Amino acid sequence: MVELNKEYKMNSIDNLLKGYYKSYGWTKKTINKKDFSFSIKNKIKNLKINKDVIDQFRKDYLDSGCGIGLIDLSDITTDITIQESLFLDINNYLGTLLEQNINKEKIVEIKNIGKSMSSGGRYHQTSEGGSLHTDCPQWKHRPNYLGLFCKRTAKFGGDGKYLSAYAVHKEMYKSHPSSLKILYGLFHFDQREDAEDLKNPTIVEPIFYFKDKKLSFRYLSNYIRDGHLRVKSPLTKQQDTALNNLDKVIANSDLIMNHKFSPGQALYIDNYRIIHGRDSFIDYEDQNKKRLLLRAWIKKI
């Protein structure tokens, strides 16, 4: 892992990444749906997906390519039960499903159950639009991939929001180079109750790091701020400024690609280089019509 103050100057990192910016540092203007859509309609027989097909999907869309892959299972069947079964098959071909909470659930429903984050509810239990982030930043060993399967959409809103960590890095280097260097330093991430390691109140990790010719990004703003408060180690002025500048860049609509889900779609992202979130939404009153997505956290084998 790169330690800037010992091994590299900031411009050296940027020079190393220049070759990747074009392929991985896409923006809203440079990406379109065909760039992340993978058709398996002609690659499936008897409603069975071959592992080789998903290996190719992983290679072309997640491990390289734009870091996002969309598989529309409604192209294969309109039966939601079969679609869900195919989603589970894809997950298992991609790797090992990780437990997501203290109940050891490996598939979790993303559904508004009337809670709010201000009253202690978890993001996936609300209709709120959350801050842009990567999943499980408080885990030492994070899932490589996030998988989402759409069963039902909201009445209004709820679109997914995605952006490339490479594009964020490029903009930070351009606009806030001193802050970018701070983000390669160490921060406390608060351990939640469903964290991987409950022996320590926080884990200490950088937000950006560069290793094995790959850029990695770990972020959820309030987990960092809560983590520093929890261990009574206040953010320095430079760290606070760096986080604020990072939040401004991440919120730049020119970098964000929006995706409106349709029932039957399965979307996968590289959790190490794709930042995601969603718009707030208005749900149906009928419980059987409420927005419902299934989430999988997958560790690459």
C-alpha positions as a printed NumPy array, in Angstrom:
array([[  0.   ,   0.   ,   0.   ],
       [  1.287,   3.463,  -0.898],
       [  2.292,   5.758,   1.968],
       [  2.645,   9.1  ,   0.25 ],
       [  5.001,  10.731,   2.688],
       [  7.476,   7.852,   2.376],
       [  7.23 ,   6.482,  -1.121],
       [  5.483,   8.794,  -3.514],
       [  4.634,  12.388,  -4.058],
       [  1.075,  13.213,  -5.04 ],
       [  1.995,  13.933,  -8.645],
       [  3.621,  10.491,  -8.88 ],
       [  0.321,   8.84 ,  -7.918],
       [ -1.547,  10.933, -10.472],
       [  0.963,   9.978, -13.156],
       [  0.512,   6.302, -12.286],
       [ -3.265,   6.655, -12.587],
       [ -3.344,   8.583, -15.859],
       [ -3.374,   5.367, -17.829],
       [ -6.471,   4.244, -15.94 ],
       [ -8.469,   7.482, -15.976],
       [ -9.734,   6.99 , -19.527],
       [-11.005,   3.443, -18.936],
       [-12.087,   3.663, -15.305],
       [-12.552,   7.383, -14.663],
       [-15.853,   7.76 , -16.496],
       [-18.284,  10.614, -15.844],
       [-21.958,  11.179, -16.585],
       [-21.055,  12.505, -20.036],
       [-18.784,   9.637, -21.001],
       [-20.839,   6.623, -19.889],
       [-24.097,   5.288, -21.264],
       [-26.275,   2.299, -20.533],
       [-24.723,   0.063, -23.173],
       [-21.365,   0.424, -21.398],
       [-22.648,  -1.467, -18.358],
       [-25.434,  -3.652, -19.799],
       [-24.716,  -7.356, -20.179],
       [-27.223,  -9.414, -22.137],
       [-27.539, -13.081, -21.242],
       [-30.687, -13.722, -23.273],
       [-28.782, -15.802, -25.824],
       [-26.387, -17.251, -23.255],
       [-28.872, -19.159, -21.127],
       [-30.573, -22.506, -21.692],
       [-33.502, -24.006, -19.792],
       [-33.368, -21.102, -17.319],
       [-29.901, -22.153, -16.195],
       [-26.908, -19.815, -16.209],
       [-23.503, -21.277, -16.978],
       [-20.678, -20.269, -14.643],
       [-18.46 , -19.428, -17.63 ],
       [-20.955, -16.749, -18.654],
       [-20.776, -15.061, -15.256],
       [-16.989, -15.385, -15.184],
       [-16.924, -13.426, -18.445],
       [-19.37 , -10.875, -17.019],
       [-17.156, -10.416, -13.972],
       [-14.008, -10.029, -16.074],
       [-15.468,  -7.576, -18.593],
       [-17.647,  -5.403, -16.35 ],
       [-16.58 ,  -5.664, -12.712],
       [-12.865,  -6.441, -12.612],
       [-12.215,  -4.277, -15.658],
       [-14.534,  -2.095, -17.71 ],
       [-16.578,   0.558, -15.917],
       [-16.99 ,  -1.395, -12.651],
       [-20.763,  -1.708, -13.063],
       [-22.727,  -4.528, -14.668],
       [-26.473,  -4.683, -15.34 ],
       [-28.228,  -7.951, -16.127],
       [-31.906,  -7.647, -17.031],
       [-33.438, -10.942, -15.988],
       [-36.833,  -9.872, -17.346],
       [-35.362, -10.55 , -20.794],
       [-35.353, -14.221, -19.83 ],
       [-38.572, -14.628, -17.864],
       [-41.347, -12.531, -16.37 ],
       [-41.641, -14.881, -13.388],
       [-40.252, -12.914, -10.42 ],
       [-39.574, -16.107,  -8.457],
       [-37.397, -17.501, -11.235],
       [-35.69 , -14.12 , -11.64 ],
       [-34.815, -14.117,  -7.944],
       [-33.467, -17.659,  -8.204],
       [-31.262, -16.598, -11.124],
       [-30.02 , -13.619,  -9.103],
       [-28.949, -16.018,  -6.343],
       [-27.181, -18.24 ,  -8.89 ],
       [-25.247, -15.261, -10.258],
       [-24.23 , -14.252,  -6.733],
       [-22.863, -17.706,  -5.993],
       [-20.907, -17.79 ,  -9.244],
       [-19.347, -14.407,  -8.443],
       [-18.053, -15.532,  -5.062],
       [-18.959, -16.136,  -1.437],
       [-21.994, -14.384,   0.022],
       [-21.195, -12.576,   3.261],
       [-23.398, -12.266,   6.317],
       [-24.794,  -8.747,   6.515],
       [-26.071,  -8.434,  10.09 ],
       [-26.272, -10.055,  13.503],
       [-29.041, -12.3  ,  12.166],
       [-26.471, -13.717,   9.723],
       [-28.619, -12.883,   6.704],
       [-26.815, -13.156,   3.381],
       [-29.631, -11.585,   1.347],
       [-31.178,  -8.464,   2.858],
       [-34.313,  -6.607,   1.795],
       [-33.864,  -2.926,   0.939],
       [-37.302,  -1.669,   1.921],
       [-38.811,   1.374,   3.595],
       [-40.357,   0.218,   6.884],
       [-41.135,   3.709,   8.13 ],
       [-37.868,   4.392,   9.92 ],
       [-35.575,   7.409,   9.61 ],
       [-31.821,   7.678,   9.993],
       [-32.225,  10.578,  12.443],
       [-34.132,   8.293,  14.821],
       [-31.648,   5.438,  14.547],
       [-32.975,   3.603,  11.509],
       [-30.58 ,   2.034,   9.033],
       [-30.365,   3.502,   5.56 ],
       [-31.835,   0.441,   3.85 ],
       [-34.933,   0.64 ,   6.098],
       [-35.843,   4.195,   5.079],
       [-37.044,   6.127,   2.037],
       [-34.284,   8.7  ,   2.471],
       [-31.581,   9.507,  -0.023],
       [-28.305,   8.603,   1.619],
       [-24.83 ,  10.047,   1.307],
       [-22.743,   8.591,  -1.485],
       [-20.531,   5.841,  -0.11 ],
       [-18.992,   2.407,  -0.456],
       [-20.497,  -0.491,   1.488],
       [-18.958,  -1.835,   4.705],
       [-16.221,   0.792,   5.14 ],
       [-15.982,  -0.31 ,   8.779],
       [-14.937,  -3.841,   7.776],
       [-11.256,  -4.648,   7.443],
       [-12.094,  -7.105,   4.661],
       [-14.879,  -5.518,   2.661],
       [-17.058,  -7.272,   0.073],
       [-15.615,  -6.999,  -3.417],
       [-18.993,  -6.741,  -5.061],
       [-22.403,  -5.331,  -4.216],
       [-25.366,  -6.993,  -5.909],
       [-28.846,  -5.48 ,  -6.078],
       [-31.974,  -7.115,  -7.488],
       [-35.088,  -5.028,  -8.107],
       [-38.423,  -6.678,  -7.311],
       [-40.522,  -3.499,  -7.113],
       [-39.921,   0.2  ,  -7.733],
       [-41.168,   3.199,  -5.753],
       [-44.095,   5.373,  -6.748],
       [-41.72 ,   8.286,  -7.304],
       [-37.931,   8.556,  -7.047],
       [-35.425,   6.076,  -5.642],
       [-33.087,   6.172,  -8.642],
       [-29.606,   4.738,  -8.055],
       [-26.594,   7.066,  -8.189],
       [-23.135,   5.832,  -9.17 ],
       [-19.736,   7.392,  -9.761],
       [-16.173,   6.299, -10.319],
       [-13.558,   6.677,  -7.587],
       [-11.026,   7.243, -10.381],
       [-13.011,  10.264, -11.598],
       [-13.248,  11.556,  -8.025],
       [ -9.488,  11.107,  -7.572],
       [ -8.788,  12.989, -10.8  ],
       [-11.018,  15.902,  -9.751],
       [ -9.547,  15.996,  -6.239],
       [ -6.03 ,  16.165,  -7.686],
       [ -7.111,  18.987,  -9.973],
       [ -9.084,  21.04 ,  -7.428],
       [ -7.854,  20.004,  -3.966],
       [ -4.42 ,  18.318,  -4.224],
       [ -3.446,  18.998,  -0.6  ],
       [ -6.728,  17.484,   0.581],
       [ -6.217,  14.46 ,  -1.638],
       [ -2.899,  13.76 ,   0.048],
       [ -4.645,  13.863,   3.446],
       [ -7.145,  11.265,   2.204],
       [ -4.277,   8.81 ,   1.71 ],
       [ -3.635,   9.075,   5.438],
       [ -5.333,   7.106,   8.205],
       [ -8.851,   7.696,   9.549],
       [-10.979,   6.034,  12.212],
       [-14.084,   4.267,  10.874],
       [-16.716,   3.587,  13.508],
       [-17.534,  -0.084,  14.039],
       [-21.282,  -0.651,  13.919],
       [-23.047,  -3.48 ,  15.727],
       [-22.921,  -5.717,  12.658],
       [-19.254,  -5.066,  11.949],
       [-16.678,  -7.72 ,  11.192],
       [-14.6  ,  -7.046,  14.316],
       [-16.444,  -6.004,  17.463],
       [-13.383,  -6.05 ,  19.752],
       [-12.343,  -2.557,  18.708],
       [-14.526,   0.569,  18.515],
       [-13.002,   1.559,  15.17 ],
       [-10.801,   0.34 ,  12.377],
       [ -8.057,   2.623,  11.078],
       [ -7.733,   2.819,   7.303],
       [ -7.044,   5.331,   4.515],
       [ -9.861,   6.569,   2.28 ],
       [ -7.797,   6.264,  -0.9  ],
       [ -5.001,   3.808,  -1.432],
       [ -3.119,   2.492,  -4.442],
       [ -1.924,  -1.099,  -4.478],
       [ -1.136,  -3.687,  -7.145],
       [ -1.776,  -1.066,  -9.841],
       [ -5.323,  -0.524,  -8.578],
       [ -6.973,   2.414,  -6.876],
       [ -9.174,   1.594,  -3.906],
       [-11.695,   3.819,  -2.143],
       [-13.341,   3.352,   1.279],
       [-15.87 ,   5.925,   2.432],
       [-18.969,   6.772,   4.404],
       [-18.69 ,  10.25 ,   5.867],
       [-20.599,   9.828,   9.133],
       [-18.791,   6.557,   9.938],
       [-15.51 ,   8.496,   9.902],
       [-16.798,  11.445,  11.916],
       [-18.473,   9.108,  14.424],
       [-15.325,   7.003,  14.615],
       [-13.1  ,   9.928,  15.582],
       [-15.604,  11.057,  18.202],
       [-15.868,   7.554,  19.612],
       [-12.139,   7.224,  20.263],
       [-11.861,  10.862,  21.401],
       [ -9.459,  11.684,  18.586],
       [-10.916,  14.779,  16.911],
       [-10.327,  15.296,  13.233],
       [ -7.564,  17.773,  12.558],
       [ -8.47 ,  20.928,  10.697],
       [ -6.76 ,  19.534,   7.61 ],
       [ -8.675,  16.243,   7.857],
       [-11.997,  18.03 ,   8.313],
       [-11.277,  20.246,   5.299],
       [-10.278,  17.216,   3.235],
       [-13.537,  15.419,   4.048],
       [-15.569,  18.512,   3.217],
       [-13.782,  18.91 ,  -0.1  ],
       [-14.27 ,  15.231,  -0.867],
       [-18.006,  15.51 ,  -0.16 ],
       [-18.238,  18.466,  -2.543],
       [-16.523,  16.547,  -5.325],
       [-18.617,  13.421,  -4.773],
       [-21.788,  15.515,  -4.934],
       [-20.787,  16.95 ,  -8.34 ],
       [-23.642,  15.947, -10.645],
       [-21.274,  15.935, -13.631],
       [-19.603,  12.838, -12.173],
       [-22.785,  10.972, -11.204],
       [-24.545,   8.454, -13.412],
       [-28.206,   7.9  , -12.475],
       [-29.959,   4.599, -13.075],
       [-33.692,   4.046, -12.819],
       [-34.335,   0.447, -11.809],
       [-36.956,  -1.732, -13.449],
       [-38.337,  -4.923, -11.878],
       [-36.215,  -7.914, -12.82 ],
       [-32.93 ,  -6.045, -13.121],
       [-29.827,  -7.232, -11.286],
       [-27.079,  -4.644, -10.87 ],
       [-23.556,  -5.386,  -9.652],
       [-20.753,  -2.969,  -8.789],
       [-17.109,  -3.151,  -7.778],
       [-17.295,  -1.994,  -4.17 ],
       [-13.654,  -0.88 ,  -4.192],
       [-13.924,   1.681,  -6.991],
       [-17.611,   2.526,  -7.47 ],
       [-19.336,   4.94 ,  -5.093],
       [-23.102,   4.636,  -4.848],
       [-26.237,   6.024,  -3.269],
       [-29.814,   6.776,  -4.226],
       [-32.394,   9.531,  -4.448],
       [-35.077,   9.738,  -1.786],
       [-38.403,   8.266,  -2.83 ],
       [-42.148,   8.273,  -2.22 ],
       [-43.586,   4.831,  -1.719],
       [-46.959,   3.256,  -2.273],
       [-49.261,   2.833,   0.724],
       [-49.973,  -0.772,  -0.229],
       [-47.342,  -2.989,   1.432],
       [-47.386,  -5.292,  -1.572],
       [-46.411,  -2.436,  -3.892],
       [-43.661,  -0.818,  -1.832],
       [-40.21 ,  -0.454,  -3.332],
       [-38.241,  -3.647,  -2.728],
       [-34.672,  -4.507,  -3.661],
       [-32.579,  -7.455,  -2.522],
       [-28.939,  -6.858,  -1.56 ],
       [-25.984,  -9.235,  -1.64 ],
       [-22.455,  -8.616,  -0.396],
       [-20.028, -10.852,  -2.257],
       [-16.427, -11.738,  -1.523],
       [-14.439, -12.629,  -4.612],
       [-12.999, -16.141,  -4.492]])
